[in-house]
């Protein structure tokens, strides 16, 4: 065989392999046809302002105009979504959700109760194992990480890591975006501070996190109020520890008055993940599967990122150059998210028990 012939065959093989990979990332023609035949998808609890869902839903409609999207109760919570499945087990009408988007804890519990069905999307292998059910009953869709949201009109030297929050530069400056005795966001902040101390055991990380916040309080840096965009703008809490997507949305809303910077800490990067699942009783199961394929496609994942929620496939998208530079420019550095830790439900429970139970005795700051 000539050298030219070998090159030609090699090129053809590479092209075929590339085409196969590209095809594998697309839903099958059979699924698309079956979904179009059903003609409807019923979602629940997807406000258009949350995580870019307005554009994501519009993108799905544009790609599959034959499928009507019926949106139930956009302001519902995770518990409401589960109750909607239970209440409509035998209902094939418009009140029965096909798909749900819920907090992590509702994935395993819904599987145990037989409320959801398994399905693995074409991009399944690029979803981290720690953020999905091995059998495909539920899978992470997007996440946020705990960050420092900083009013740079007041704070000139940005804190880079949890240890910095004890510095005298930040007197009367540091607030949590919730009460750690009741708020998961605040509990996870303390847990993250403990991980930054090098603790890997969940309960010990909780203890270390409490000790760190006791240091912040003793230094005179902790402000015992729930930090929000208003308190950031007013300067009463110039550093608020909050999910990054909240901080980025506040930054855009305030539009430079005052300017805000969102800093992902160098260590102790804790992610809070939401998960998708298909109802076991979905009236439109094929449309539900096609919706999942769209959400986990590059297009759907970038839709989440546009809304400042990091898609579960973020690291894979960045590695393969799929994220537009103008989108990256609006976010903290992509490398910061490579260190993100996804605590299991057991780890979250162990950390919460320590943090919520001992906050008063160890830190002694009445957040309200």
N, C-alpha and C positions, 0 to 999 in steps of 0.2 A: 504494500500500500504506500502511495506517495505521501510525502510530508504534507502536501496541500490537502490531500484527502483526509489525513488524520486530523488536521486542524478543522476541516469542515465538519467532520463527524463530532469532534469535541465541542465545537461551537453549537452544533445542533442539539447535542445532549444538554449543554448548559442552558440553552434557550428553553428546551422542553421542561427541564427541572424548575427553572424560574417561573414558567407558565403554570406548572403544577402547583407551586407554592402560592402564586397569586390566586389561582382558582380555589385553593383550599381555604383561603381567607374570606371567600365569598359564600353566601348561602346558596344551597343547591337550587336549581331551577324548579325542582319538584316542590321544595318548601315555599318558594316564592309564589308558585301557582296555587298551592293549597291555601296559603294565607290570603291571596287575592280573592279566592273563591269564598272564604269566610267573610271578607269585606269589612271587618270591624276589629278594633282593638280597644279594650277598656282599661284605662290606667286609673290610678288613685294616688292622691297626696303628692302631686308634682306641680308646685307653684312655679310659674314661669320665671320668677326672679331668682329661683334657687338653683345654683350650680349650672346655669345656662340652659335650663330645661325648656324655656320658651323657644330658643333656637334649635334645640335638639329635636323637639316634637315637630317643629316646622320642617326640619331637614328630613325626618322620616316621612312626613306627608308628601313632601316634594319628590322623594325617591319612589314612594309607593302610593300614588294618588288614588288608587282603587280601594285603599283601606281607610275607612273613617276612624278617627281617633276620638273616643268617647272619654272625656276627662271627668272623673268623679272627685268631689271634695278636695280641691287642691291644698287646703290648709289642714288636712287631717294629719295625725301623728302615726307612728308605727303601730301602736296598739289598735288604733282605729282601723288600720289596713287589715290586720289579722282578724278583727271582729267582722269586717265586711266579707272576708272569705267564709268565715263560719256561718254567718247569717244567710249566705246565698249559695249554699252547697248544691241545692237542687234547682237553682234559678239560672236560666240561660238568657235572661233579659239584661237590661242596661245597668242594673245595680250590682252585678257580679264582676269583680275585678279579675282581669286575666293575669296581671302582673303586679308585683309589689316592689317597693324600694324602702327598705327598713334598716334600723340600727342593727349592728352585728348580733346582738343577743337574740334577736327574733329569727335569725336563720336557723340555728340548731333547734330551737324550741318548736318552730313551725314544722321542721322535718320530723321531729319526734311525735308531733300530733297528727302527722299525715296530711298536712294542709298544703304542701307544695310538691311539685314533681321535678325529677331530674332532667337536665338538658345541658349539654356541653357545646359552647359556641366554637366556631372555627378557630378563634384565636385563644382557645383554652390554655394552651401551653405557656402563653406569655403572661398569664395571671399568676402572681406569686402563690405558692402552695399554702402559705400561712394565711391567705385571704380568700380561701375557697373550700367548699366541701369536696372531699375527694371523689364522691359519687356524683357530683354535679347538681345537688339539690339547691345550693345557694352559692353565690360568688360575689366578691367585692366589686363595686363599680367605681367608686371614687373615695377619696379620703382627704383629710386635712391634717396638718401637724401643729403642735403647740408652738407658738412663736411670740416674739416680743413686738408689740405694736407701739411705735415710739413717735411722740410729738417732737419733731426735730427743731421746732421753734424754741423749745425749752431745753431739750436734752441735746447737747452738742456732740458728746462722745457716745456713740452707740454701744450698748452692751452686746458682747459677742457670744457669751455663754452664761449658763446659770450662775456660775461662781461670781460673775461680775456684778450681780444684783445686790451683793453685800457692800459694794464700794460706797464710800462717802459721797461720791459724785451724784448718787441717786437718792439723796435724802427726801423723804415724803413723796416718793415718785412711783412706787411699784404697786400695782393692783392686779387682782385676779378678775376674770370675767364671770365670776359666780362665787357662791358660798361653798367652800370645800366640804361642808357637812352635808350638802344636798345636791350640789351641781357636779355632773360627770366631767365637764370641761375643766373645772377647778381641781377636781380630784386628780385628773390625768396630768395637770400641770405639776402638782406636787410629786406625782409618780415619776414624771420625766426628770425632775430635779434630782430624784433619788437615783435614777439610772445614770445620770451624769456623774454621780459620785462613784460609779463603778460597780454598783450592786446589780446583780442579775436575778437573784431571788425576789419574787414579787413583794412579799411581806417586808423583807429587809429594805427593798427599794422604797417602800412606803415609809418606813421608819427614817431612812436617810433623807427622804424628801421633806418630811416634817421637821427634821433637825435643821435642814437648810432654810426653810421658811422661818423657823425660830430665829436663825441668825439674821435673816433679812429684817425681821421685826425688831430684834434687839438693836440692830444698827440704826433704827429709826427710818428705815426706807419703805416699810410696808404701809400702805394706805388701806384701812379696813372697810372699803366700800366696793360694790360691784362695778368694775370698770366697763364703760360703754363708749361709743363714739362721742357722745355728748361730753363725758368727763374728760376724754382725750382732748377734745377741741377746747374746752374751758381751761385745761391745764391742771385740773385738780388731781388727775391720775395720768401723768405724761408717759408712763409705761404701763401698758395693759397686756397681760399674758392671756392670749386668746388663740382660737383656731386661725390659721393663716388666711383661710378664705373669708372669715369675718373681717380680719384686719385689712385685707386687700379691697374688700367692698367698702369699708369705712373710708379708706384712702381715696377711692374714686368719688364717693359721695361728698366728701369734704372738699375735694378738688383744689387742694393746696392751701386751704384756709382752715386750720394750719396744715403744713406739709407733714405727712406721716411716712414712716419707713417701717417695713415689715421685715424682721430679722429672724431667720431660722437659727436656733442655737447650734453651736459646733458639736455638742454632744447631747445625749438625752433627747433625741428627736423621736417623739411619740406620735404615732398616727392613730386617728380615729376613723374607722372605715364604715361605710354603709354597704348594704348588700342587696342584690337583685334576686328575685325568685319568681317562678311561674306557679300560679295557683293550681293545686291538684284538680280543681273543679272548673278550670278555665273554659268558658263557652267558646273561646276562639284560640285553641292551643297552638295552631300553626302561626297565626298572627303574633301570638305571644313569643314564639321562638324566633320569628323574623325580627321582632322588636329587639330581642336580646342580641341577635346578630348585628343589628345596626348599632346598638349601644356599645358593643365591644369591638366594632370596626374602628379603624383609624379616625374616620370622620366623626363617629359618635363620641369617641374618647376625647378628641380635640374640642368637641362641643362642651364637654364638662370643664375642660381646662379654660376655655374662653370665659366660663362663669366662675373661675378661680377655685374650682374643686379639682384637686389633682386626680386624674384618671388612674385607675388601678394599673394600667399598662404604661404609666408615665416613663419609667426607666427604659423600657423597651422602645418606646417611641423616640425618646431622646437619642438612644444608642444608634438607632437606624435613621436619624436625621429627619424624622417625620414632623417635628414641631417647628412651625414657622418662627423665625427669629424675632419678629415683632411681638409674638405671643410670649416668648421667653423673656423679652426685655421688660415685660410688665410684672414679672415674678421674681422672687428670690432666686439665687443661683441654683441651677438644676442639680449641681453636685451635692447640695445640702440635703436633698431628698433621698440620695442613695443610702443614707444612714438611717432612714426611717425604720422604726420598730413597730410591729403590729402586735400589741399584747393580746394574748388569748383571753377568752372570757374568764377562765379560772384565774389567770394572772390579774385581770382587772378586778375581780371580786376580792382577791387576797389583798391587793393594794388599797382598794376602797375601804375594806374593813378596818385597816390600820389608820388610814388618813382621816376618814370621816369620824371614826371612833375616838381618836386621840388628838384631833386638831385643837380643841379647847385646852387640854392639859399641857400639850407640848408647845404650841405656838401662842395660844392665849390671845388671839385677835378675833374679835366678834365682827365678822364680815356681814354687812347689811346694806 
